[in-house]
Amino acid sequence: MVNKDAMEPFTTAFANAWHLIWTADADLMGVLALSFQVTGLAVLVSCLIGFPLGAILGVGRFAGRSASLVAINALMGLPPVVVGLGLYLLLSRAGPLGVFGLLYTPTAMVIAQTVLVTPIVAALTAQVTEEMHREYRDLFATMGMGQVQQAATLLWDGRFALTTAALAGTGRAFAEVGAVMIVGGNIDHVTRVMTTTIALETSRGELALALGLGLILLVLSLAINAGVMGLRNMGMRLAHG
Amino acid sequence: MKAPMIAAALLAGAAQADTFITVQSTTSTQNSGLYDAILPIFEAETGIDVRVVAVGTGQALRNARSCDGDVLLVHAKEAEEAFVTDGFGLTRQDVMYNDFVLIGPVDDPANVADQNSIAEALVAVAASDAPFASRGDDSGTHRREVSLWPDGPPASGTTYLETGQGMGATLNIAAALQAYSLTDRATWLTFANTDGMTILHEGDPALFNQYGVIVISPQACPSVKLEDAQRFADWITGDTGQSAIASYRLGETQLFTPNATR
């Protein structure tokens, strides 16, 4: 039996979410825009680093490769709060990078998310390219390709599979709160994103509003994934006939 | 590596606001909506954008010691004075006050409402089986709460629960467990999830809650924007700021009472 009263926060959450979207609430739109900006840049930078790094680990045959793979896989589980704290100590005015004045800026948040997302992209890329490498090995041998060229070839041929790696990273960045809260400071109109807004509203006891914002986050995450998967499938049809 | 630099350049536009100061603040002033009410007045008057980092008083003081701010607005007078004595702050000025209240379940199982003082009320909580949710985070409210127990707070982890979190998170836990807790009045009055909880003990002089403002010393922190920070401190302790604080109300209730001495 469902207690009608007990369901009240959930129905209110839906109503709140709908109201905020329907009225195009200016604060919400600003917060959403910053969320997209920070996550988008962090994922972009992570892919620029993670794809080549992962491919080298996937196809390369060099000393320390296994250790590197273990390390990059372990880094996928980095607790965001620890990343936030480490970056805070680095970026703080009293820290070694303090002179750049990056603490409490969106740039600091992008750096934090890049640290969190790059290992995910790199590890998944290593896995994809390693599997492909088994099929391609003989071909590469007959063509006499070097390791860097092999990595580049596999990244291109595996581009559709690699969208999953980028999406996994996007999910992590979009949903993360611990690190951006510490290095961003959740400053209104400057570093406030969806997840830190949800944390703030929860701390004000506005549970239904916080849940409503969570619903919006969830729907956007679904939309991003559906959109990218749609593009990927379209691309695959074009590429493979 | 070029990518982070590109990212930084792209984001510079988003974060742009030429004149701004960073205020390291306690949470109650933000969560209660006070800043939303008074800061736009200051910003319109001066063109200085105020960026508030709302954390507990303990963390705000630590962040300020790392020079990550221009102004402090917190509520732990002794710690604030130590901050100034240690050379991190220029001067400390009173800004406003409100009071702490003991909240708990409406049916009041420890019978704190009938006690004559906050000390007796807390002893009554300790003597009962009722849980008490403490901040446990070295914040201004936590420091005060610890000091109010006549024989020190009970052992942690029994019925005395240290949440290690902010006021709001602690109040959410208190509401869920129907536990007693100490909070400032402004946060409580603006807190939405009060589920079966109410103010049970209030009015003891020991519950007085003074807020102060400190401009961080440019000697200790060369990055401090002294002129703008001083302007903010002067404003909030001056006529306009003080009357803005006085006129911030929730319904009929005034949440903070200005008491700067000029």
Interface residues (C-beta under 8 A of the other chain):
Chain A: L34 Q37 L41 A42 L44 V45 L48 I49 S92 R93 A94 G95 G98 G101 L102 L103 Y104 T105 P106 T107 V110 I111 T114 G185 N186 I187 D188 V190 T191 L200 T202 S203 R204 G205 E206 L207
Chain B: M1 A3 P4 A7 A8 L10 L11 A12 A14 A15 A17 T22 T27 N31 R51 V52 V53 A54 N63 R65 S66 C67 D68 G166 M167 G168 A169 L171 N172 A175 T190 F191 A192 N193 T194 C221 S223
